[in-house]
Amino acid sequence: MKSKVLLIIAILAISWQTAFSQFETVWDKKLPNNIKTVSFSHDSKWLMAWISPNSIIFNTELGELVNDKIPASINYPSFSNDDSHIFGINDNRIIHYNIKTGKDDSIFEPSNYPITEYVITKNEQFIIGLINTYNPLTSNHFIQIHGIIVWNIQTGKILNSKTYQFSFDGDSLSRYDWNLYQINYSGLHVNCNNDEIFVQEVNSYGAVDIKQNPIYKSNTVSKKLYFQTLDSIALLQYFGYLSNDCQYIAYGIIENESYMLVIRNSNNTQIISSMKIGDQSIRLAGIRFTQDDKYLVTASSAGADIWEVSSGKFIKKAKVGTLYTLDISNDDKYGATSIGEYLYVFKLIGINSVPFDSLSIETIYHNPSTGDISINFILPQSSNVSLKLFDLNGSAISQLFDGILNIGENTLKFNMNQYPSGIYFITINSLNLNKTYKLILNK
């Protein structure tokens, strides 16, 4: 019978500063399907993963299941300010799902068109939604509609809406004569005063080449809209993600074959800092500012990283792998991300006071384990690494590893079946750092 190992990861570093400076995987789970979004509750106690056929809520600290009955019909779910409800969209409707009763309490007037994206103002008085749709007339002829709608949350009434439509006839395309055939709104944000709305407008064009084959191109324009009228009041050279106090804007650009993240002052457009996320092939999955706006967490195909906003200094890598989602808790203690159907929660404690350490422990998994454990970590340079196993009394039992490892990500695997049930400690020494992890074996 294979032994069952319950691996509880608890950092017990010799120095409290060393312990708090580490990004530590708190728990990870494999869910039934790919994870589309992750979002923390406002009190940071819950974490919701949006998957199909339904969304699932977990306890943030323990990873215990809280609710797996959130209907699949709620798209892009997010917690209300008091965490009693979940907002979301379903076709042309705004959903207001009561977590306690399991019922939709929505009083929102439906839109005439499907809603593709929404945002809630910081004071939770309004919901702003985007619409992007088209009505086909023939295989090559359709009417495209896009626009924006504002609801009052208290009454559910539509306060204002503005839509645009145009007709496109694909049969009329001429050689290299570019015709606008589609306009889509995305990247919706609202400022802290709730008087300006920001959207990205993607304009797509079609034509035919010399062989009469259809060809396409597109460009993106960032717009600032006046909240009261929804009229465009400015075209912006850049726009991305607003910080919590709306003082900063973070956005990505390609520069010298590198993907750069730029931080600007939103009031005077001054560049505050910039940071290289990776090469130009990087795909950015998410950006989040800590609550005090001193630090920035990014998730991308290069992993999850944390940066200092004022200087652009790289602080620490939080997770390796090609990541698809990101959120951080409002208390700045936890981050959440995903790779396919795997959900990861990691600690952010200590980022405000402790400098970057040389050794970054990513995870010891799985939790629970069947006997084999893996330790995944990143080295900033090639160096000697020593791993030892100790019993509860502090006596050394085994030298698990001692040797030179290369720069970058390293994974060491160990079979613990030879050791009896009990509490053990694994120490990792590299570059004058000493870190200790607690391991419980249950057989």
N, C-alpha and C positions, 0 to 999 in steps of 0.2 A: 504494500500500500504506500502510495506516494505521500511523503510528509507534506503537511500544509504549513505554510509559513505566513504568519501575519507580521508584516514589516511596518513598524511605526517609525516614521522619520521625525526625529526630534533633535534639533541641533543643540549640542552641549559644548560649544567651543570654550576653550580655556579662558579667553577674554570675551566679556560681554560685547565689546565693540566689534570684535571679529565676528561674533555670532550674528549681531544685528545687521552687519554689512552684507550678509550673504543672501542672495536670491535662492530660496529653497522651495522645491516643489512640495506643496502641502498634501495634495492628493491628485490622482488622475483616474479617469474612468473611460471605458469604451462604451459608447452609446449605440443604439440600434442603427442609426443612420448618420450621414454627414451633418455636421453642425453648421447652421447658417449664420447665426449671431449668438453672442453671449452678452448678458447684461446683469449688473448687480442691482439689488434693491437699494433704495435711498439710505436705509439704515445699515447697509452693508452686511446684513445677516443672511441674505439669500442670494443665490446665483441662478439665473435662468438661462437655459440653453434652448434655442429654437431649432427643432429638428422636425422631420416628418416620421410618424404621423401626428405627433403632438409635441408641445413644449414641455420641458421638465425643469422643476425647481429643486435645488439642492441647498443644504445647509453649507454656508461658505466655509466655516472652519473645519467641519467634520466630514463633509462630502456626503452626508446622509440624505436620502431621498425625502423631500418635503411634499411634493405634489407632482404627479405625472398625468394629471387629467386635464391639462390645459388644451382646449380643442385645436385641432390642426387648422381650422378655418381662420385662426388669428394669425395674420402675417405681420412680420416685423414687430413682435411684442416688446413692450417696455413697461416698467412699473410706474404707477402713479406716485405723486410726491409722498403720500402717506402709506404707500405700499399695500393698500387694501385692494386695489384694482390693477388690471393689466390693460393698457391701451394697445390697439392694433388696428389693422385694416383688413377688410374682406370685400374685394371687388370695389363697389362704390360706397361702402359704409365704414364709419369709424366705430370700432368695437370698444366697449368699456366693461370688461369682464370682472365680475366680483369673485375674488379668490376664495372667500369663505363659503359663499352659497353656490358657486359654480354656474352662475347665471350671467347673461349679458344684460347689464343695466343701462345700455346705451340709449340716449335720447337724441342722438345727433341726426339731423336731417341728412338724407342720402344725397350724394352728388349725382349729377346727370351722367357722369362718366367714371370709369374705374380710377381709383386712387392708387398711385404708384409709390408714394413716399410721403412721410409726414414728420412734423416736428412739433413739440409742445413748448410754449414759451416758459421762461424760467419761473414766472409767477403762477403758472398753470391756470391762466385765464383764457388762453386761446390755443387752438390747434390749427396749424397751417398745413395744407396738403397740396401735393402736385398731381396733375393729371396728364397722361400721355397715352393717346389712343388713336386709332384710325379706322375708318369705315371703308372696306373694299367695295368698289363698284364693279370692276372687272379684274382680271388677273394683273393688269398693269395700270389700273386707274383707281385711285383711292382718295378719300378726304382725310387729312390728318388734323388732329385736334390736340392742343396742349394748353395748359393754363395753371392757375393757382386759386385755392379756396381758403377762406378763413372762417372757423367756427368759434362760437362762444361756448366754453366748456360748461358753464353753469346752466345755460338755457338749451344748448344743443343746436341753436339756430345758426344758419349761415349768415355771417355778417357781411361778407363781400366775396366776390369771385370775379375772375377775369379769364376768359378763354380766347384762343386764337385758332383759326382754322384756314387751311388752304387746300386746293385741289392739285393733285399731281397726276399727269398722264405719261406713263412710261413709254407709250408708243410715239411720243413726240420728241424723244431724245435725239439730239443731233451730234455729229462728230465733234468731240472735245468742247462742246458748248454746255458748260456745267449748269444744271438746273437743280434748284433746291427742292428736295423731295421729302424731307423729314426734319422736324425740330423737336428735340426732347429736353425737358427740364430735369435736373438732378442736383445733388449736392446742396440740399436745402439747409439753411441756417437762419437764425434770427438773433439780433444783437441783444445786449443786456437791458436796454431801455425799451425793448419791444416796439420800436418805431421804424426799424429797417429790416428788410428781408434780403437774403443773399441766395442767388441760384446760379447754377452753371447751365448755359444754353448750348446744346450740341446741335450744330447745323450740318446736315448731311446732304451731299450733292451727288447727282448722277449724270452720266454722259455715255457715249459709245466711242470705241476706238476705231481705228481704220478698218478693222474687220467686222465692225458692227457688234462687237461684244460689249456688254455693259461694263462700265468702270465707275468707281465710287471714291469719294474723299469726304472728309469732314473737318470742321474746326470747332473749337470751344470758346465761348465768350462768357465771362463772369459778369453778372449784373447785380446792381443794388436797386431794390424796389422800395417805394414808400409804403409803409404798412397800411395807412388809412385808405389809399386809393389803388394800391398794387401797380402803380405806374413805375416805369423804369426811370430812375433819377441819375444813374451813373453807370458807365462801363468801366470795369476794373481790369487792370493789367494782370492781376493775380488774385486768387482767393483760395482758401482751403479750409482749415479747421480752426475755430475760435477757441481761445482759452476761456477758463471759467469766469474770469472777470472782464472778458472781452478786450483785454489790453493787447493781446498778441494774436497774430494770425500765423499758422504754420501751413506750408504748402510745399509740394515737391516739384523739382525741375531736373532736367537732364543738362549737365554741364561737364564738358571735357570727358565725355563717355562715362560719366559717373552719375548716379542718382543722388541728388542733394536735397536735403530738407532745409528750408529757409524759414527763419522766424523774423517777422516784422512787427513793429509797433503799429497797431491798427489806427492810431490817431494821426500820426505824422509820416507813416510809411517807412520810417527809418529801419534799416536792417539791424536786428539785434544780434543774431548769430546764424551760423549755417553748419550743417553736419553732413558728412558723407555716409549714406546708408549702405551703399554698395555700388556695383557697376550698373550700367544703364539698363540691364535686363531685370533689375529688381522690380518686384511687384509689391506695392505698399498695400497692406490689408487694414491698417488702423493706426490712428494717432490719438493719444489721450494725455492731457495735462493733469498733473497732480493738483489737489485742491488749492494749494497756495501758488500754483503756476510757476514754481521754481524748477520743476523737472518735467520732462516729456518722455512718455513711453511710446515706442513704435513697434508694430508687428508687420513683418514682411516675409518674403521668401528667403531672407537672410536671418530670420529668427526674431525674437523680441529683445529690444535694447532700451536702455534708459539713458537720457542725456540731460545735461544741465542747460537750461534755457538761456541764461545770461551769457554763457561762454561757448555753447555748443560742444562742451567737453563730454566725451563718452564716459559714462560712469560704470555700467556693468551690462553684461549680456544676461537676460533673464531666462531665455529659452532658445534652444537651437531647433532647426527644422524649418520647413516651408509652412508658415502659419497663415491662417485664413480669417481669423477673428481676433478681437481685442476689446477688453474693458478693464477698468481698474475701479476698486471700491471707493466710496466717498470718504472713508477714513484713511485712504492711502496705505492700507495694510496688505491688500491682496490684488493680484492681477489674474486675469483669466484669458485663455486663448485656446485654440483648437487646431488639430491637424486631422483633417477628414472627420472620422467619427470619434476621435480621441479628444477628451476634454481635460485640460490641465489648469490647476490653480497653483499659483506660486506667491511667495511672500515678497512684500516691498518694504518691510519694516527697516528703518535705519537709513534710508536713502538721503535724509536731510542733514545728516551729521557725520557720516563715516565715509572716508575716501575709498576708492576702488581697490579691491584686493587682487592679488595676482592669480589666485586659483578660484575659479568659479564652478561650484558644484551644481550640476543641473538637476539630477534626480537619482534616487535609488529606487528601483522598481522591481517587480510590480507589488502593489498593495491591494489585496493579499498576493502572496507568491506561493508557488508549488515547491519551492526549495532552491531554485536558481535565482540569484540576484544579479543585477547589473548596476554598475556605478558609472554614470556619465558625467564628464567634466571637461572644461576647456582650459588649456594652458596658453598663456600669452607668449611663451617661448619654450623651446625644448629644455627639459630639466629632469632630474631624478625625482621619482615619486615612490613613496613608501606607504603601504597599507598594512595595518596590523589588526588582529582580532584579540579582544580582551574579554574576560569573564566579568561577572558582576562585582567580584572582589578586587578587580584591577590587575589581575594576573594575566600576562601575555600568553595566549594560547597558540597563535599561529601568525607567521609572516605571510599574509595573503599575496603581496606583490612588492617587489623592490627592483626598480630598473628605470632606464631612461625612456621617456615618452616624447613624442613629437609635439610641435606647436599645433594648436587648434583643438578640435574635439577628439576626445578619447573615451572609449568604453571598455571597462573591465568587467568580466563575468566570473562568478564564483558559484560553486555548488555547496550548499550548507547542510546537506543531508547527513554528513558524518557527525554533526554536533547535536547533542541532546537539547530538548526543550529548555528554554530559559532566556534570560536577558543577557545580551552581549553588547559590546561597543566596538565600532570600527574606527580607527584613527587614520587620517590621511595627512601625510606630511609632504610638502613641496615648497620650495622657495622660502624656507623659514616659517611656513605657516603650519599650524597644527589644528586640525578640525576633527571633532569626534561626533559620531552618529550612533544613535541607540537602535539596536536590532533585537526584536523579540521573535523567538522561534517557538511555534506551537505545533506539536506533532500529535 
